[in-house]
Amino acid sequence: MRLLLVEDDNHVAAALSAVLARHGFDVTHARSGEEALQALVPEGNGFGVVLLDLGLPDQDGYEVCGKIRKRTSTPVIMVTARSDVRSRIHGLNLGADDYVVKPYDTGELLARIHAVSRRSVPEDAATGSEGVLRLGAVHIELPTRQVSVDGSVVQLTRKEFDLLALLAQRPGVVFRREQIISEVWRTSWEGTGRTLEVHVASLRAKLRMPALIETVRGVGYRLVAPAA
């Protein structure tokens, strides 16, 4: 996988690039926001993930993230020393796919890179040309927003469908609660956690498949694809 590392500290970049290279990544190093934006032309330029440090010499990292999101859908992981919740929420609302706080564990960083890259698989690869997700007896028709189990249509609310479709497009991948809230409800995590829990419980009941959506304690949820 090609990875764009945006980091103005050459020593940090060299050390991290060496680690990433040992794990099979082809790393391109950009030292400024403008250099990063140029590297992503045209349309992401084949990069699988952007690892974006927020402390850049020429532009605010949040501003760079916003510009990246306008140019490409390439996943962005923000890397920063800012650990407060408001900073993380701001980054996610600007379009970042994940947020890593320094100092971080290298293993965790690698896991997050792999997670966001799996979620960035083009929609056609996940759904097929007709836009239908097939998960055992569960069929999810994205164009018509219709869900059926064993051929019987299940009536879902708009948010229930959005939540199920999000999880179903990446079976087995753990979605953090904050990510789900951001993508489905288009808001921050604060005060919305109970709403997410209620929607998950409702989906399990309506689909009559309690094990379909697995709770990953302390992290979030993932969809466990049932046997065909």
N, C-alpha and C positions, 0 to 999 in steps of 0.2 A: 504494500500500500504506500502511495505517496502521501507525505505529511508535510504541511507547511508550519514551521516553527517560527513564531513571531516573538523575538526576544532581543532586547538591546544590549544585554550583558553577554559579551562573547565567551567568557569563561563558563557561564551557566549554560549557554547554548551548546558549547562544545561537549560538555559533560553529558547533557541530556541527549544530544544527537548520537553520541557513542552508544548510550544505553538503548535508544530506539533502534539504531542500526543493528545491534545484536539481536533484536527481536523481529527483524525482518522489514523494518520500515525504511523507505527511501526518503530521507529528510532534506528539505530545502529550508535554508535559514534566511529569514528576513529580519533586518535590524531596526526597521521603522514601520510606521503605519502605511506610509506611501509605498514603500518597497513591497509590503504585503499585498496591498491592493493591486499593484502592477503585476505581481506574480499570479494573481487569480484571474487574469485576463487571458483568453476569453472564457467566460462561463465556468469558472472554477479551475480551469486548466488541468483537469485530471486529478486534483488533490482529493484524497478521501476524507481528510480531517484537517482543520486548522487549530493549532494550539496557540492561543493568543494571550500573551502577557499584557496586562493592563498598563504597566508603567513604561510607556513608550516616550521617546524624546521629542517627537514632532506632533503627535496628536493624542488626545485622550483615548484610551483603549476602548471605552464604551462607544465613542464616536466611530472608531474603526469597525467595531462589531456591527453597528448599524449599517455602515456602508457595505460591508461584506454581505450582509443579509440581503441588501437590495440588488447585489450583483449575482449572487449564486446561492444555491441551497446547500452547499457544502457544510457539513456539521462544524460547529465552532465550540471549542472548549476553552473557557476563560481560565487563566491562571493568574492568581493575585494573592497578595498578602492581606487584602481586605476581607475580614471574616464576618463582618456584621450582616445580619439578615437582609437589611435594606439594599446593600450592595449586590447580594446574590439575586434578589428579586429583580432589581433593575437590570442586571445582566440578562436574566432569562426573558424578561419582557422585551428586551431589545432584539431577541432572536437567538441568543446563545443556547446551545443544546445541553451544556453542562457547565459546571463551575467547580474548580479545584482550588483549595486554599493552601498557600505555602505555610510551612513546609509540608510536603505531601509524601506519601509512601509511593515509591516507583511502581510497585505492583498494583496499587489502586489506580494510579494514572493509566497504566496499560489496560486495565480492565475497563476503565471509562472510555478510553479511545476505541477499544473493540466494540463496546456497547453502542456508542453513537454511530459507528460505521455500519453496524448491522442494521440499525434503524434507518439508515439513509439509502437502503436498497431501493432502486426505482420502483414506483408503484406497479408497473406492468409485471415486474418480476415476482411480486408478491401476490398479485390478484389475477393475473391472466388477462387476455385481451378483452374479455367480456366484463371485467370488473367484479368478479365474484370470488369471495374467499370461501374455500371449502375446508372445514375443520371437522372431519368425521361426519356426524349427522347434522352438524350446524352449517348452514349456508348463509353467507352475508352478501347481499347484493348492494354494492356501493352506489351505483347510479340511482337505483330506486329506493335505497335506504330500507330495504326489506330483509328481515331475518326469519329463517325457518329452521325447524328442528324435525328431522324425519319427514319432511314435506309439509309440515303444519306451520303456518305463519304465526310468529310470535309478535305481539304488539308491544313495541318499546317506545318510550319517550325519546325526544330528540337527544337529550344528553346521555341517556342509556345507550342509544345507538352509537353516538360519537365515542363513548368510552369503550364499548365493545369493539368497534372498528379499529380504534387506536391500538388496543392490546392484540387484536387478532392479526394485524398486519405484520407483527413480529413475534410469533409464538415462541415461548421459552425465554424471551428477553425481559429482564426486570425493568419496569418503569418506576422511577421514583415518584412519590406522592406529589412533590412539587412540580415535576414535569407534567404529570397527568392534569393537575389543576390548571397549569399554564396553557396546555394545548386544548383541553376540552372546555374549560370554563373561561379561558382568556383573562385570568385574574391571578392574584398572588395566593400563596398557601394560607395566609393568615385568615382564620375564621371559616375556612372552607373544608377543613379536614373531615368534619362530621358528614357533610354533604357527600363527599366521595365515598365514605364507608356505606352510607345509605344506598347509593346507586349500585355499588358492588353487590350488596346483599339483595337488592331488587333483581339484578341481572341473574344471579344464581338461582333465585326462586322462579323467575319467569321462564328461564331456559330449562329448569328442572335438572340442572347439572351443577351441584354445589362445588365439585372439584375442578370445574372449568377455569375459574379464576382463583389463583393461589395467592394467599397473602404471604409476602416475604417480610418477616417481622423486622421492624425498624427501618425498612427501606421503602417498600411499595407493593406493587402487584405484578403478576405475570400470568399470561394465558397458557394453560397446559393443553396442548392439542389432543383431543380425544382420538381413540382408535377409529379407523374408518369403518 
